[in-house]
Amino acid sequence: MDKLAGLEAFVQVVESAGFAAAAREMGLSRSTVNRLVIDLEDELGVQLLQRSTRRVSPTPTGLAFCDRARAILADLAEAEQAVAQLQAEPKGMLRVNAPMSFGTMELAPAIAQFAAQYPDLQIQLTLEDRQIDPIAEGYDLTLRIGTLPTAASLVAMQLARMPLLLCAAPNYLAEAGEPQSPADLKNHACLHYGQFATQPEWQLQGPDGPYRFQVSGPFCANNGEVLRDAAIAALGIVMLPRFIAAEALEQNQLQLVLPDYPPAPLELCAIYPVNRHLSVKVQRLTQFLRDRFGHNEVGADEQ
């Protein structure tokens, strides 16, 4: 049987308080509406309606089922409308949140190009390094560098790999000595992301497998550019995304440390509330960013 037609007929009978009125609303014959409801009852194995010569009313089971059926039909109608909107040009407000350094160095030119393609959009870009709640703070799309979140209320997808580099200023290494193995890092000042209370851990990938160890040092920050500048000032060894370290490496302000033991890469993630899944604005921007960053590792020379 056509369950969807049965659901529609059943709900309409309840709302119209009769088969004849429901048939008029649906543009069907009374017998067709009656047959759809009977087939639905047979399929479910329950009686949904009390029928008499004077009136039709839902049974207690039918009343409960009617509420669920209305929700299903409403969700379907909303999905159909959203899919239709995907064919339209995006317009209205689009609120985006991203990390500070990635936002200024990589996202800014990309988002400007996207905005030029869709002049009917109003894009509000907020850059900050703190962890946010996209739903509570009203963001349509959030970009984060790290691991994919698993909250049921959020959709998360990987856009690109984010390579990390271990580096330090040449004069720091000349004074402190250049590490020859991951074990040597325990004798060095390590500049880390976050707070002193978090007991940061670095992970390197070597010929014999991964190395995981806690690091310590005289300086920490919640921004990669700040950590880069601290490393240039010879405060210690730092682990940075390649796009932040690249220019300092080219200018010999920093040099690679333990190049045979690269850090485990992070992921550039797009995160949005589940109710934005069919938003044309969110889908267009997500696809644009995937096309922009997904083919290369972020910060690669060819980008």
Phi and psi in degrees as a GROMACS rama.xvg file:
@    title "Ramachandran Plot"
@    xaxis  label "Phi"
@    yaxis  label "Psi"
@TYPE xy
-86.1517  96.4331  ASP-2
-63.2888  -37.2489  LYS-3
-63.2119  -44.2243  LEU-4
-63.9413  -36.4562  ALA-5
-64.9419  -42.7124  GLY-6
-61.1854  -46.0671  LEU-7
-61.5216  -42.9281  GLU-8
-65.6191  -44.0178  ALA-9
-61.5364  -48.7814  PHE-10
-61.6643  -41.3932  VAL-11
-66.0306  -37.3806  GLN-12
-62.7173  -44.4111  VAL-13
-62.7073  -45.7991  VAL-14
-70.6321  -29.4082  GLU-15
-92.6894  -8.21117  SER-16
59.0643  35.7467  ALA-17
166.73  157.449  GLY-18
-73.6815  -38.9776  PHE-19
-64.7607  -45.6589  ALA-20
-65.9022  -38.8278  ALA-21
-63.9149  -40.629  ALA-22
-61.9233  -40.9147  ALA-23
-63.7022  -42.1157  ARG-24
-63.8605  -36.584  GLU-25
-89.9807  -10.7788  MET-26
71.031  31.4857  GLY-27
-121.684  169.272  LEU-28
-77.9702  157.78  SER-29
-62.2858  -39.3142  ARG-30
-65.9768  -35.5536  SER-31
-65.6103  -44.3633  THR-32
-63.0315  -43.2797  VAL-33
-60.2529  -44.6019  ASN-34
-64.6787  -39.2147  ARG-35
-60.9445  -41.7528  LEU-36
-70.4397  -41.5184  VAL-37
-61.396  -44.1949  ILE-38
-61.9161  -36.8379  ASP-39
-65.8512  -43.1517  LEU-40
-62.5471  -41.1951  GLU-41
-63.6056  -41.4595  ASP-42
-64.1623  -40.3868  GLU-43
-82.711  -22.276  LEU-44
74.5986  26.5159  GLY-45
-138.838  158.685  VAL-46
-92.3678  122.142  GLN-47
-95.7316  -27.275  LEU-48
-127.471  142.177  LEU-49
-94.2607  122.409  GLN-50
-111.814  136.906  ARG-51
-141.734  174.654  SER-52
-67.5732  -22.2837  THR-53
-102.426  -29.9135  ARG-54
-154.398  161.946  ARG-55
-126.282  131.621  VAL-56
-143.385  151.408  SER-57
-73.1173  143.747  PRO-58
-70.9873  167.601  THR-59
-54.7779  -40.6783  PRO-60
-65.7829  -41.4751  THR-61
-63.962  -35.6093  GLY-62
-65.8764  -43.5768  LEU-63
-66.4577  -40.3402  ALA-64
-67.3719  -32.1677  PHE-65
-63.0253  -39.6996  CYS-66
-61.9292  -42.3872  ASP-67
-67.8991  -38.7259  ARG-68
-65.0199  -41.2811  ALA-69
-59.6915  -42.8509  ARG-70
-63.8791  -41.1087  ALA-71
-62.919  -45.3186  ILE-72
-66.4264  -37.3371  LEU-73
-66.2281  -42.4265  ALA-74
-62.4397  -41.3057  ASP-75
-63.7074  -43.2663  LEU-76
-63.5018  -40.0214  ALA-77
-65.8322  -41.4404  GLU-78
-63.9592  -41.9028  ALA-79
-62.7391  -40.8673  GLU-80
-66.1137  -40.6048  GLN-81
-65.9143  -41.5432  ALA-82
-62.8983  -40.5971  VAL-83
-62.1857  -36.8684  ALA-84
-68.0806  -24.4517  GLN-85
-63.1357  -21.3591  LEU-86
-83.344  -10.2605  GLN-87
-92.4544  166.769  ALA-88
-77.0078  137.156  GLU-89
-67.4216  143.321  PRO-90
-151.684  167.754  LYS-91
92.0532  -165.702  GLY-92
-84.4996  135.399  MET-93
-128.272  112.699  LEU-94
-100.175  122.752  ARG-95
-124.991  140.108  VAL-96
-125.634  139.091  ASN-97
-151.613  161.403  ALA-98
-65.2858  154.021  PRO-99
-62.7548  -56.1607  MET-100
-65.9041  -45.9465  SER-101
-61.656  -38.0063  PHE-102
-63.3567  -44.3313  GLY-103
-78.5723  -34.8326  THR-104
-92.3161  -32.2601  MET-105
-119.856  -43.0899  GLU-106
-76.7216  -35.1323  LEU-107
-53.2459  -52.3614  ALA-108
-66.4909  -30.9585  PRO-109
-68.9918  -45.5368  ALA-110
-69.072  -30.6324  ILE-111
-66.0757  -40.4393  ALA-112
-64.8895  -41.426  GLN-113
-62.926  -43.9133  PHE-114
-61.7271  -36.8702  ALA-115
-65.9273  -28.7709  ALA-116
-74.2545  -26.6634  GLN-117
-128.187  79.8041  TYR-118
-66.3801  -15.4612  PRO-119
-84.0132  -2.99674  ASP-120
-89.1697  143.863  LEU-121
-109.509  110.932  GLN-122
-103.516  123.073  ILE-123
-110.965  106.811  GLN-124
-102.586  123.619  LEU-125
-115.891  127.024  THR-126
-109.646  126.879  LEU-127
-164.494  153.025  GLU-128
-98.5991  -5.10533  ASP-129
-76.2177  155.269  ARG-130
-74.6714  130  GLN-131
-116.247  165.674  ILE-132
-103.496  103.363  ASP-133
-57.8775  -34.609  PRO-134
-74.4179  -51.2394  ILE-135
-63.6698  -31.4051  ALA-136
-98.3731  2.75247  GLU-137
76.3554  29.0616  GLY-138
-90.1905  138.618  TYR-139
-77.5769  -37.5383  ASP-140
-144.8  133.969  LEU-141
-124.14  133.958  THR-142
-106.831  133.196  LEU-143
-139.676  151.423  ARG-144
-108.565  120.245  ILE-145
158.082  -136.621  GLY-146
-107.422  155.042  THR-147
-66.9148  129.299  LEU-148
-71.2631  159.175  PRO-149
-120.426  17.1102  THR-150
-64.3925  135.972  ALA-151
-65.9072  -22.727  ALA-152
-85.1138  -1.76493  SER-153
-124.27  147.008  LEU-154
-102.484  129.878  VAL-155
-130.809  137.508  ALA-156
-141.317  148.403  MET-157
-80.3601  129.892  GLN-158
-97.8201  -39.2596  LEU-159
-165.195  161.555  ALA-160
-82.6025  146.786  ARG-161
-121.185  90.4865  MET-162
-63.7188  144.936  PRO-163
-113.749  151.186  LEU-164
-128.66  145.351  LEU-165
-100.804  123.747  LEU-166
-150.5  166.755  CYS-167
-158.563  163.198  ALA-168
-72.1594  141.459  ALA-169
-55.0148  -39.3899  PRO-170
-70.9581  -29.2016  ASN-171
-64.435  -46.6511  TYR-172
-66.8539  -34.0975  LEU-173
-63.9241  -34.2485  ALA-174
-86.2038  -42.6196  GLU-175
-91.1514  -15.3112  ALA-176
93.2917  147.099  GLY-177
-92.9848  125.116  GLU-178
-59.5641  141.588  PRO-179
-106.979  -15.736  GLN-180
-151.354  161.521  SER-181
-55.1048  -31.7918  PRO-182
-63.2977  -26.7545  ALA-183
-69.3839  -19.101  ASP-184
-64.5488  -22.0846  LEU-185
-66.2198  -17.6232  LYS-186
-97.3006  9.38136  ASN-187
-119.514  156.707  HIS-188
-76.7908  121.984  ALA-189
-113.795  121.951  CYS-190
-89.6966  123.21  LEU-191
-127.225  158.403  HIS-192
-82.0826  138.816  TYR-193
112.571  -137.792  GLY-194
-127.99  159.617  GLN-195
-63.6646  -30.2119  PHE-196
-75.4298  -8.77655  ALA-197
-86.698  -6.68275  THR-198
49.5088  69.8714  GLN-199
-62.6672  149.212  PRO-200
-126.889  133.711  GLU-201
-104.97  148.463  TRP-202
-127.97  123.403  GLN-203
-113.963  153.569  LEU-204
-111.321  120.418  GLN-205
-120.567  178.234  GLY-206
-60.2969  -28.4935  PRO-207
-101.906  11.5069  ASP-208
118.444  -174.108  GLY-209
-77.9482  151.056  PRO-210
-119.544  125.509  TYR-211
-122.126  131.885  ARG-212
-160.177  151.77  PHE-213
-82.1962  147.311  GLN-214
-123.913  161.318  VAL-215
-147.498  157.38  SER-216
-173.659  -177.717  GLY-217
-87.0237  -2.48956  PRO-218
-149.736  138.602  PHE-219
-142.945  159.98  CYS-220
-159.317  163.549  ALA-221
-104.317  25.171  ASN-222
-143.087  131.839  ASN-223
-67.4164  -36.1726  GLY-224
-66.6245  -35.2474  GLU-225
-64.6003  -42.9462  VAL-226
-65.0608  -39.155  LEU-227
-58.6013  -46.5917  ARG-228
-65.3717  -34.6043  ASP-229
-66.3324  -37.8343  ALA-230
-67.8259  -41.2805  ALA-231
-59.661  -33.202  ILE-232
-78.7387  9.77024  ALA-233
67.328  32.1786  ALA-234
-81.7253  -17.8056  LEU-235
160.232  -165.494  GLY-236
-94.2812  140.703  ILE-237
-132.122  149.881  VAL-238
-109.51  119.054  MET-239
-132.779  150.272  LEU-240
-58.6835  144.248  PRO-241
-59.5289  -35.3945  ARG-242
-66.8079  -23.5973  PHE-243
-83.5879  -36.5689  ILE-244
-86.0007  -16.9292  ALA-245
-56.2416  -49.2569  ALA-246
-65.3802  -41.3983  GLU-247
-65.0933  -34.0577  ALA-248
-67.9937  -42.0335  LEU-249
-63.0602  -34.5145  GLU-250
-90.4689  6.10091  GLN-251
62.7205  21.0056  ASN-252
-76.1866  -26.2258  GLN-253
-130.86  158.778  LEU-254
-138.341  154.785  GLN-255
-66.8854  145.03  LEU-256
-118.158  135.66  VAL-257
47.9923  58.8524  LEU-258
-62.4745  -21.2278  PRO-259
-82.4053  -1.63137  ASP-260
-128.401  69.4614  TYR-261
-68.6202  146.531  PRO-262
-64.9097  152.513  PRO-263
-65.1329  131.277  ALA-264
-70.2702  158.075  PRO-265
-99.5062  178.86  LEU-266
-118.976  140.285  GLU-267
-88.8361  117.417  LEU-268
-115.144  142.523  CYS-269
-104.427  129.59  ALA-270
-129.541  133.727  ILE-271
-150.814  153.87  TYR-272
-61.7849  149.271  PRO-273
-59.875  -28.582  VAL-274
-76.534  -1.31849  ASN-275
-99.6383  4.03137  ARG-276
-59.1792  -35.8514  HIS-277
-103.89  14.6169  LEU-278
-72.1587  123.708  SER-279
-60.8583  -35.4956  VAL-280
-63.0438  -47.2615  LYS-281
-67.5182  -42.4652  VAL-282
-65.7407  -39.7298  GLN-283
-66.5809  -43.4179  ARG-284
-68.2712  -41.0139  LEU-285
-60.2575  -45.1106  THR-286
-65.0391  -39.5448  GLN-287
-60.4341  -45.4474  PHE-288
-68.675  -36.0481  LEU-289
-63.6328  -42.764  ARG-290
-66.3765  -36.669  ASP-291
-72.7937  -45.2  ARG-292
-108.437  -17.1696  PHE-293
-74.0454  -23.956  GLY-294
-81.2405  -24.1767  HIS-295
-125.118  158.674  ASN-296
-71.3768  136.423  GLU-297
-60.5338  127.713  VAL-298
92.3048  2.93289  GLY-299
-66.7929  156.033  ALA-300
-61.1662  -33.9804  ASP-301
-77.9945  -5.83013  GLU-302
